Amino acid sequence: MGRILAMDYGNKRVGLAVTDSLRIISGGLDTVPTHEVVPYLKKYLATEEVDVFVIGKPMRMHFEVPEIEKQITAFINLLRKEFPTMTIERYDERFTSKMAFQTMIDAGLKKEARKDKALVDKISATIILQSYMEFLSNKL
């Protein structure tokens, strides 16, 4: 069984999180400039077995589709082309940025450290992945 890799897509950066090989623990992996994600993933997949990409699905409160969804759809199409055998799932990412900020506060990070958007993106990806894993465990 391969790992699950989650992505918090943004126009500038993509936050990445991954499970351990047994899919028990999730953790932040990296934050990569959006235009460098595919080469990064190719390099990562050369050494690690990954079965599923989980990509955050931004939704507004009244189920309106935000503008960034167009870019995410194009990104998913690129991933399907570059990694045709990979399973790609979408998972609700509402409130993950707010949860990431709260996680940083709870961890005692100073205000200056909380301004690090790359760290926020990586924590957001971890929250998406953890939520997805909880969803999977509740389906069983």
C-alpha positions as CSV (number, residue, x, y, z in Angstrom):
1,M,0.0,0.0,0.0
2,G,1.4,3.4,-1.0
3,R,1.3,6.7,0.7
4,I,-1.4,9.3,0.3
5,L,-0.1,12.7,-0.8
6,A,-2.3,15.8,-0.2
7,M,-2.0,19.2,-1.9
8,D,-3.2,22.6,-1.0
9,Y,-3.1,24.3,-4.4
10,G,-2.4,28.0,-4.7
11,N,-1.5,30.3,-7.6
12,K,2.0,30.9,-6.1
13,R,2.6,27.8,-4.0
14,V,1.4,24.3,-3.4
15,G,1.5,22.9,0.2
16,L,2.2,19.2,0.3
17,A,1.5,16.7,3.0
18,V,2.0,12.9,3.0
19,T,1.1,9.9,5.1
20,D,3.6,7.3,6.3
21,S,3.8,4.1,4.3
22,L,1.2,2.4,6.6
23,R,-1.2,5.4,6.2
24,I,-1.4,6.0,9.9
25,I,0.3,9.3,10.4
26,S,0.1,12.4,8.2
27,G,2.7,15.2,8.2
28,G,3.7,18.2,6.2
29,L,6.1,17.4,3.4
30,D,7.0,20.7,1.7
31,T,5.8,23.9,0.0
32,V,6.7,24.1,-3.6
33,P,6.3,27.0,-6.1
34,T,3.3,26.0,-8.3
35,H,5.3,25.9,-11.5
36,E,7.7,23.4,-9.9
37,V,5.2,20.9,-8.5
38,V,5.2,18.4,-11.3
39,P,9.1,18.0,-11.4
40,Y,9.0,17.8,-7.6
41,L,6.4,15.1,-7.6
42,K,8.3,13.1,-10.3
43,K,11.4,13.2,-8.1
44,Y,9.5,12.3,-5.0
45,L,7.6,9.4,-6.7
46,A,10.9,8.0,-8.0
47,T,11.8,7.1,-4.4
48,E,8.5,6.9,-2.6
49,E,5.4,4.8,-3.4
50,V,2.3,7.0,-3.6
51,D,-1.2,5.6,-4.6
52,V,-3.4,8.6,-4.2
53,F,-3.2,12.4,-4.6
54,V,-5.8,14.3,-2.6
55,I,-6.3,17.9,-3.8
56,G,-8.2,20.4,-1.7
57,K,-11.5,21.5,-3.0
58,P,-12.2,25.1,-2.0
59,M,-15.9,25.8,-1.4
60,R,-17.7,28.8,-0.1
61,M,-20.4,28.6,2.5
62,H,-23.3,28.5,0.0
63,F,-21.5,26.0,-2.2
64,E,-20.4,28.7,-4.6
65,V,-17.4,27.7,-6.7
66,P,-14.5,30.1,-6.1
67,E,-12.5,31.6,-9.0
68,I,-9.4,29.5,-8.2
69,E,-11.3,26.3,-9.0
70,K,-10.6,26.9,-12.7
71,Q,-6.8,26.8,-12.1
72,I,-7.2,23.8,-9.8
73,T,-9.1,21.9,-12.6
74,A,-6.3,22.8,-15.1
75,F,-3.7,21.6,-12.5
76,I,-5.6,18.3,-12.1
77,N,-5.7,17.8,-15.8
78,L,-1.9,18.3,-15.9
79,L,-1.5,15.8,-13.1
80,R,-3.7,13.2,-15.0
81,K,-1.5,13.7,-18.0
82,E,1.8,13.5,-16.2
83,F,0.7,10.7,-13.8
84,P,-1.9,8.7,-15.7
85,T,-2.1,5.8,-13.2
86,M,-2.5,7.9,-10.1
87,T,-5.8,8.1,-8.3
88,I,-6.8,11.7,-7.8
89,E,-9.4,12.6,-5.1
90,R,-10.8,15.9,-4.1
91,Y,-11.5,16.9,-0.5
92,D,-13.2,19.9,1.1
93,E,-10.7,22.4,2.2
94,R,-13.0,25.0,3.8
95,F,-11.4,26.7,6.8
96,T,-8.1,24.9,6.5
97,S,-6.2,28.2,6.3
98,K,-7.9,29.5,9.5
99,M,-7.2,26.1,11.1
100,A,-3.6,26.3,10.1
101,F,-3.2,29.8,11.7
102,Q,-4.9,28.5,14.8
103,T,-2.5,25.5,14.9
104,M,0.4,27.9,14.6
105,I,-0.9,30.0,17.5
106,D,-1.5,26.8,19.6
107,A,2.0,25.7,18.9
108,G,3.3,28.9,20.3
109,L,4.7,30.3,17.1
110,K,5.5,34.0,17.2
111,K,3.6,36.5,15.1
112,E,6.5,36.8,12.6
113,A,6.6,33.1,12.1
114,R,2.9,33.0,11.5
115,K,3.4,35.3,8.5
116,D,5.2,32.5,6.7
117,K,2.7,31.7,4.0
118,A,4.7,28.6,2.9
119,L,4.3,27.2,6.4
120,V,0.5,28.0,6.3
121,D,0.2,26.1,3.0
122,K,2.1,23.1,4.3
123,I,-0.1,23.0,7.5
124,S,-3.2,23.4,5.4
125,A,-2.2,20.4,3.2
126,T,-1.7,18.4,6.4
127,I,-5.1,19.4,7.7
128,I,-6.7,18.4,4.3
129,L,-4.8,15.0,4.5
130,Q,-5.8,14.4,8.1
131,S,-9.4,15.2,7.4
132,Y,-9.4,12.9,4.3
133,M,-7.9,10.1,6.4
134,E,-10.6,10.5,9.1
135,F,-13.2,10.4,6.3
136,L,-11.7,7.1,5.0
137,S,-11.7,5.6,8.5
138,N,-15.3,6.5,9.1
139,K,-16.3,4.8,5.8
140,L,-15.0,1.5,6.9
